[in-house]
Amino acid sequence: MFAFLWLMLVKSAPLVYAALGGVLCERSGVLNIGLEGMIAIGAFSGVAISFATGSAILGAIGGVASGALLGAILGLAATRFRVEQIVAGTGINLIALGGSAYGLVVVFGQPGASKEVNALGPTGEIAMVCLALALAGLLHVFLFWTRPGLHVRACGENPRAADVAGINPLRVRFWATTAGGAFAALGGVFLAMAELDLYSDGMSAGRGFIALAAVIFGRWNPLGAAAAALFFGAFEALQFTLQRTGIPVEFMQALPYVAALIALAGFAGRARAPAADGVPYRR
């Protein structure tokens, strides 16, 4: 039982990080479809920098920074240039996934997967699982108990009223999206440098989209999104536990995605997004 619970936490951690990034972005009014790409770029950049420097810590920092950079690009596209946010997020995904695949050839001289690098190891894995759970609580406190958090939520609900009250919605949305990108990239760093010690093409495996489902299922609340990510992670852990029963592997691998679809089908209609989520704002 303990082994299953730990496996559930390990499989949930990348989803928790990405879901928290999604909550922060969408609470500020920016729809972040690019979580999948941010996970991928965090994983690849972390491994590439660890390979270049020999330092797992520098690799992890670099992975988070690359996610923040993608978040900043999405933030600029959504605020300064008012690009349609679904299009911008899709572009982020395509650039990150394609760029990572190309980067494998450039950095490691081989497609498919990188070489093994210095990673965070078992201690790093435990620390990052604990950090994911702690960040869910800290982000909840930030959004619902602090003045800057109130500003973020105001920009996601009514940016015009926030502007009249002296808050700059464009600035708030940009920084929330940048931080959201860093959160999502932490999920990629966990996958590549805590759970494993390499990057493989397609490693994100749709986790960004499952994280988006967790955001909705969790009602755009950090604790709710983290709980939903744990729920989806439990199904991913279950596929490893039930593999010995003879059930087809393909069916087991589809379990987390089926769970996400069922949850959304039964819940999405009753959830209410922030009123200005995905709506560009012009001052």
Number of C-alpha atoms within 10 A of each C-alpha: 6 7 10 14 12 15 18 21 24 25 23 29 27 30 33 34 33 35 37 33 32 34 32 33 31 29 30 31 33 30 27 30 22 29 34 30 32 38 39 37 33 37 33 36 27 36 33 25 22 26 21 13 14 15 17 23 18 16 29 28 19 23 34 28 23 23 33 25 18 28 32 22 18 27 31 20 18 28 21 14 12 15 16 14 23 16 13 21 27 17 16 24 23 15 17 24 23 16 15 25 23 16 19 21 14 11 16 13 12 14 15 12 18 23 16 15 24 18 27 24 15 12 9 17 20 16 13 23 21 14 14 25 18 12 18 22 14 14 19 20 14 16 20 14 12 11 11 14 21 17 24 27 25 25 31 27 21 18 29 17 13 19 16 9 11 9 18 16 25 23 15 25 29 24 20 27 34 25 24 31 37 29 31 34 39 34 36 38 34 30 26 30 30 25 20 17 22 24 29 18 18 14 18 25 12 15 26 29 20 24 31 28 25 33 31 25 24 21 21 24 23 28 22 21 29 29 20 27 33 21 18 29 24 23 23 23 24 18 19 14 14 13 14 10 7 7 11 11 13 9 11 19 17 13 18 21 18 15 19 22 15 12 17 17 10 10 14 16 9 11 13 10 18 20 17 22 20 21 18 19 18 12 8
